[in-house]
Structure formats: C-alpha cells, structure tokens
Amino acid sequence: MQTTINITGMTCGHCVSSVMEELSDVPGVEEVDVQLNVGGVSTAAVTADVEPEPGALRKAVETAGYTVVGT
C-alpha cells in the first residue's frame, strides 16, 4: 500500500528528518520518501505492508510539528 501525504510548514532538512522518523515509527510502514518544497506543500510517500490505523500517519506528521493538508 502506498499513500501520499501533503504537508505544510517544512523548511529544511531537519524538518524532513523529523517527519521521516515519526512516519517510520508507525506500525506497518516500510519506507518513507519526503520531498521538501520550501514555502509550499511538501509531500511524503509512505509505503506500508499493512494499512496503518486510521489517523496514524496524520498524527505522526503532527507529532513532528507539521500540518497535513488536503486529506
């Protein structure tokens, strides 16, 4: 299963690392690829072997300190 998440508020490599770390901790997540778009909407492509619990990916992004948009 692959999901793309739109994220605002990210501005640097540290932001990318924080989001990747939190998303990687969600049970079932195998791979995370974050594309930074400074001043715009960044994306995180999440690949999981099982569907994560509802809201788990959003919560992970929010725990990292950023906002999910468009979902």
PEZIBEL-V885416 format. One record per pair of residues at least 4 apart in sequence whose C-alpha atoms are under 8 Angstrom apart, sorted by sequence separation. I is the first residue (numbers start at 0). GAP is how many residues later the second one is. If there is no record, write none. Layout:
[[I:GAP] [I:GAP]]
This chain:
[[10:4] [11:4] [12:4] [13:4] [14:4] [15:4] [16:4] [17:4] [18:4] [19:4] [20:4] [21:4] [24:4] [36:4] [37:4] [47:4] [51:4] [54:4] [55:4] [56:4] [57:4] [58:4] [59:4] [60:4] [61:4] [9:5] [23:5] [35:5] [36:5] [51:5] [60:5] [61:5] [9:6] [22:6] [23:6] [35:6] [36:6] [60:6] [61:6] [23:7] [34:7] [35:7] [60:7] [23:8] [33:8] [34:8] [22:9] [33:9] [34:9] [33:10] [57:10] [32:11] [33:11] [19:12] [31:12] [32:12] [19:13] [31:13] [32:13] [19:14] [31:14] [18:15] [30:15] [31:15] [29:16] [30:16] [28:17] [29:17] [30:17] [15:18] [28:18] [29:18] [15:19] [28:19] [29:19] [15:20] [27:20] [28:20] [27:21] [28:21] [27:22] [12:23] [22:23] [27:23] [28:23] [11:24] [27:24] [10:25] [26:25] [9:26] [10:26] [11:26] [25:26] [9:27] [10:27] [9:28] [10:28] [9:29] [8:30] [25:30] [8:31] [25:31] [7:32] [8:32] [9:32] [7:33] [6:34] [7:34] [22:34] [25:34] [5:35] [6:35] [5:36] [6:36] [5:37] [6:37] [22:37] [4:38] [5:38] [21:38] [22:38] [3:39] [4:39] [21:39] [3:40] [4:40] [3:41] [4:41] [18:41] [21:41] [2:42] [3:42] [18:42] [21:42] [1:43] [2:43] [1:44] [2:44] [1:45] [18:45] [0:46] [1:46] [17:46] [0:47] [0:48] [0:49] [14:49] [0:50] [6:54] [9:56] [8:57] [7:58] [8:58] [6:59] [7:59] [6:60] [7:60] [6:61] [7:61] [5:62] [6:62] [4:63] [5:63] [4:64] [5:64] [5:65] [4:66]]
